[in-house]
Amino acid sequence: MLGSKIDLFGNEWLDVVFDQKNKTYGAYALRRQSGSDTTKALLIAGTLFILFFLSPKIISLIKGNEVIDDPGNTTTVVAVAPPPAIDKKILPPVKIEPPKSKVSTVKFTVPIVVDNPAIEDPVMLKDLVNADPGQKKIAGDEEDGQIVITGQTGEGLKQAKIIEDDNNVYGVFTPLEVQPVFPGGMDKFYNYLSKSIRYPAMAQEIGLQGKVFVSFIIEKNGALSDIKVEKKLGSGTDEEAIRVLTASPKWIPGIQNGKPVRVRYNIPISFSLGQ
């Protein structure tokens, strides 16, 4: 029987599947009726689909051809009165006047009555040959080329005294006739510092090295004054820098207007431990 052809759409194959099995079980009955149930379901679904698709047409056939008035298509006739008749009488053209030509005018100043006396005769060209124009009439000297000095003289000595008493403090970058300098040059000055500085013991113990920035005034006689520490290093180095500058030899002062002047100077002093 297994070798024979079995129609899968028939019910013979169920007998093969359920051979020697309980056919009273619900599965056997469901499988035998599945074909008819499927056919019935397709028919019912197809009928409902056709009815749903054709329902608008059926409804229109049942109701008949009823005409519904569309209020949007209502036409209202409005009577418009004809325009008034045009008067064909020709009006005269408007007369256009040409623009008026410009008339020459002269500014008129209202005269003012004053109490001033009568003005003297105006200056003539011949009067300017031997005189220059001015606010008032002044008689000049008869002789030409003679210079007359009036008033107190001797202002030159006063100016010299002012220059001699110049106590201003000039900056090192101020343009001077001669800048201040250490005898022998700045190399000699730093050589003096290296020989004169005694390294502070406290700075040696902690290994302190660096620079102390100081400023001072080079007086007219070359001595150093107003020595200040602008940037400190500490541990006795600041005091040592002031001590060395105080004991410094005199400098050659700066010169301005041929006279010695006071000049402020700024230098760094290095403290370095030898290796």
C-alpha positions in Angstrom: 0.0 0.0 0.0 2.9 2.3 0.7 4.2 1.8 -2.8 0.9 2.7 -4.4 -0.1 6.2 -5.4 -2.1 8.0 -2.7 -4.3 11.0 -3.4 -3.3 13.6 -0.8 -6.5 15.6 -1.5 -8.6 12.5 -0.7 -9.3 10.8 2.7 -7.5 7.5 1.9 -4.2 8.7 3.3 -5.8 9.3 6.7 -6.5 5.6 7.0 -2.7 5.0 6.4 -1.7 7.6 9.0 -4.2 6.4 11.6 -3.8 2.6 10.9 -3.8 0.7 14.2 -4.6 4.0 16.1 -7.5 5.2 18.0 -9.7 6.7 15.3 -12.2 7.9 17.8 -9.7 10.6 18.8 -10.7 14.0 17.7 -7.7 14.5 15.4 -8.9 11.9 13.0 -12.4 13.4 12.7 -10.9 17.0 12.3 -8.6 15.8 9.5 -11.4 14.1 7.6 -13.5 17.2 7.8 -10.7 19.7 7.1 -11.3 19.6 3.3 -15.0 20.4 3.6 -14.3 23.0 6.3 -11.7 24.7 4.1 -14.1 24.8 1.1 -16.9 26.2 3.2 -14.6 28.9 4.6 -13.4 30.0 1.2 -17.0 30.2 -0.1 -18.2 32.3 2.8 -15.1 34.6 2.6 -15.5 35.1 -1.1 -19.2 35.8 -0.8 -18.6 38.4 1.9 -15.8 40.0 -0.1 -18.1 40.3 -3.2 -20.9 41.7 -1.1 -18.6 44.3 0.5 -17.1 45.3 -2.8 -20.5 45.6 -4.5 -22.4 47.1 -1.6 -22.2 50.7 -2.8 -23.6 49.8 -6.2 -26.3 47.7 -4.7 -27.3 50.6 -2.4 -27.4 53.0 -5.3 -29.6 50.6 -7.2 -32.0 50.2 -4.3 -32.3 53.9 -3.6 -32.8 54.7 -7.3 -31.6 57.8 -9.2 -32.4 60.6 -6.7 -31.2 64.1 -7.8 -29.8 66.2 -4.9 -29.7 69.9 -5.5 -26.2 71.3 -5.1 -26.4 74.7 -3.4 -23.0 75.6 -4.8 -24.4 75.8 -8.3 -27.0 78.4 -7.6 -26.7 81.4 -9.9 -27.9 84.8 -8.7 -28.7 87.4 -11.3 -27.8 91.0 -10.3 -29.1 93.9 -12.3 -26.4 96.5 -12.9 -27.5 100.1 -13.8 -25.9 101.4 -17.0 -23.2 104.1 -16.6 -24.3 107.7 -17.0 -24.0 109.3 -20.4 -20.7 111.1 -21.2 -21.0 114.7 -21.8 -19.3 115.2 -25.2 -18.8 119.0 -24.6 -15.1 119.8 -25.2 -13.5 121.6 -22.3 -10.9 124.4 -23.0 -7.3 123.4 -22.4 -5.6 124.6 -19.2 -3.3 127.5 -19.7 0.2 126.8 -18.4 2.3 129.9 -17.5 6.1 129.7 -18.2 8.5 130.0 -15.2 9.6 133.5 -14.4 13.3 134.5 -15.2 15.7 135.1 -12.3 16.2 138.8 -11.3 19.6 140.0 -10.1 19.6 141.1 -6.5 22.1 142.6 -4.1 22.2 141.9 -0.4 21.0 144.9 1.5 22.4 145.6 5.0 20.3 147.6 7.3 22.4 150.7 8.4 23.1 151.0 12.1 23.6 154.4 13.7 26.6 154.5 16.1 28.3 157.1 18.2 31.8 156.4 16.9 33.7 159.4 15.5 34.3 159.7 11.8 36.8 157.3 10.2 40.1 158.7 9.2 41.1 158.9 5.6 41.7 155.4 4.1 45.2 154.1 3.6 46.6 154.8 0.1 49.1 152.6 -1.8 51.7 155.3 -1.6 51.6 155.1 2.2 52.6 151.4 2.2 55.9 152.1 0.3 57.7 153.0 3.5 55.5 151.3 6.1 53.9 148.0 6.9 50.1 147.5 7.5 49.1 147.2 11.2 46.4 147.7 13.8 47.3 151.2 14.6 49.6 153.9 13.3 53.1 153.9 14.8 56.0 156.1 13.8 59.1 154.1 13.0 62.8 154.9 13.3 64.4 157.0 10.6 67.7 155.0 10.5 67.7 151.5 8.9 69.7 148.5 10.1 70.3 149.8 13.6 69.4 147.3 16.4 68.4 148.8 19.7 68.2 146.5 22.8 66.0 147.8 25.6 65.3 146.4 29.0 67.5 144.4 31.4 70.3 142.3 30.0 72.4 139.4 31.4 69.9 136.5 30.9 72.8 134.3 29.7 74.4 134.2 33.2 71.1 133.4 34.7 70.7 130.4 32.3 74.2 129.2 33.2 73.3 129.2 36.8 70.2 127.1 36.2 72.3 124.6 34.3 74.9 124.4 37.1 72.2 123.8 39.7 70.6 120.9 37.8 69.9 118.3 40.5 67.5 116.2 38.5 68.1 112.4 38.4 68.3 111.2 34.8 67.6 107.6 33.7 70.4 105.5 32.1 68.4 105.5 28.9 67.9 109.2 28.8 69.8 110.8 25.9 72.8 112.5 27.6 75.9 114.1 26.1 78.1 111.6 28.0 76.8 108.5 29.8 78.3 107.6 33.2 80.8 104.8 33.1 83.1 103.0 35.5 86.8 103.8 35.1 88.1 101.3 32.6 84.6 100.2 31.4 82.0 97.8 32.7 84.4 94.8 32.4 86.5 96.4 35.1 83.5 97.0 37.2 82.3 93.3 37.1 85.9 92.3 37.8 85.8 94.4 40.9 82.5 92.8 42.0 83.8 89.2 41.5 86.9 90.0 43.7 85.1 91.9 46.4 82.0 89.8 46.9 82.1 87.4 49.9 79.6 84.6 49.5 77.2 84.6 52.5 77.6 81.4 54.7 73.8 80.8 54.9 73.5 80.9 51.0 76.5 78.5 50.7 74.9 76.0 53.2 71.6 75.8 51.2 73.3 76.1 47.8 71.5 79.3 46.9 72.5 80.8 43.5 71.0 83.6 41.4 71.0 87.3 40.8 70.3 90.3 42.9 68.9 93.3 40.9 70.0 96.6 42.4 69.7 100.3 41.5 71.8 103.3 42.5 72.5 107.0 41.7 75.8 108.0 40.3 76.3 111.5 41.8 78.0 114.5 40.1 81.3 113.6 41.8 81.1 109.9 40.7 80.1 108.4 44.2 77.3 105.9 44.4 74.2 106.8 46.5 70.6 105.7 47.1 71.5 102.0 46.7 68.3 99.9 46.5 67.6 96.2 46.0 64.9 96.0 43.3 64.6 92.2 43.3 65.8 90.2 46.2 67.5 86.8 46.4 67.7 86.4 50.1 70.0 84.5 52.6 72.4 87.4 53.0 73.0 88.0 49.3 71.0 91.3 49.2 73.0 92.8 52.1 76.3 91.7 50.5 75.4 93.4 47.2 74.7 96.7 49.0 78.0 96.4 50.9 80.0 95.9 47.7 78.4 98.8 45.9 78.8 101.1 48.9 82.6 100.4 48.8 82.8 100.8 45.0 85.4 103.2 43.6 83.9 106.4 42.1 82.5 106.4 38.6 82.9 108.9 35.8 79.7 111.0 36.0 77.3 111.7 33.2 77.5 115.0 31.3 74.5 117.1 30.2 74.9 120.7 28.8 78.5 120.5 29.6 77.9 119.9 33.3 78.0 116.7 35.5 74.5 115.4 36.3 73.0 112.7 38.5 72.1 109.4 36.8 70.2 106.4 38.1 71.7 103.0 37.1 70.4 99.5 37.3 72.5 96.3 37.2 72.2 92.6 38.2 74.8 91.1 40.6 75.2 87.3 40.1 75.9 84.9 43.0 77.2 81.6 41.8 78.9 78.7 43.6 82.0 77.3 42.0 81.9 73.7 41.0 
